[in-house]
């Protein structure tokens, strides 16, 4: 998913963070290179997971895009930090749970949280979220989302069919086994107009 919509939502809907929300790939690098005052939040991509294909002749898979929001809090007063964590967690839920990060996505869901690190000055707490989308288009007019759909888009249009029938019976007595004798008993055609 595009992280911009998540960042915008957090910056607009989480006043306690006061725009102290940044994105990146590596939490350790973000914490080392960014001197944001606490409380602040880091948004990081996490693993995506997918279900098996649910169709036989097209691609239809549900993809679960996961991301983490890591809160960094001042830990000099543990009681105050824990109370603030409780309030910020609720603020994140109000900002993200049910929010759709894109037109193809379901609403975001909460997937749990955990302590990342703590020392005498700061504590980091990770909250996991996810949203799902379908890999594989619903209509042929939509752009291809898989190799199979690209292949199908490259085929020429179906305009009609001609059927030639060589019936098995009556079998040719000159053949060793009964079967088609090579003479067409029936031919018909049909045109398709879209």
C-alpha positions, 0 to 999 in steps of 0.5 A, a space after each residue: 500500500 502507499 504509505 502517504 495516505 497512512 502518514 496523512 491520516 496520522 498527522 491529521 487525526 493524531 493531535 498528541 503526535 503533533 505531526 511527529 510522524 515519519 516513514 521508513 524501512 528500518 526502525 534502528 536507522 530512523 531512530 539514529 538519524 531522526 531527532 524527533 522529540 517524543 512522543 513520535 511515531 515511525 511507520 514501517 512496512 511489514 510482511 504481506 501475506 496472501 491466501 491461495 488462489 480461489 479460482 481455476 481459470 483466473 487470478 483471485 487472491 486476497 493480499 494482506 498488506 501489513 504495516 507497523 506504527 512504532 511509538 517512541 515515548 519518554 520513559 523517565 517516568 514509567 507511570 506517565 509513559 504507560 498512561 500516555 501509551 494507553 492514550 496514544 494507542 486509542 488515538 491510533 485506533 481512532 485514526 486508522 481502524 476502519 480507514 481505507 488507505 486506497 480504493 482497492 483496500 478494505 478498512 484497516 484492522 488492528 493486529 496487536 502490539 508489543 514492546 520493541 525496546 526500552 531504556 532509562 530514557 525512551 520506550 518503543 512500542 509497536 502496533 501492527 495493522 493491516 488492510 486487504 485487497 484482491 489481486 486479480 481484476 473483477 472486470 475485463 475492462 480493468 487493467 491487468 494485475 497478473 501475468 495471466 491477465 496480461 496474456 489474456 489481454 493479448 489474445 485476439 477477440 473471439 469473433 466466431 466458431 466453425 464446428 466440423 463433426 466426424 461422427 463415430 457411428 456408423 463406423 467404417 467396416 474397413 477399419 479395424 476399430 470403430 471410430 471416425 472415418 475422416 468423412 464430415 457428416 456435419 458442419 456449422 458456423 456461428 458468428 459472435 457480435 459484441 
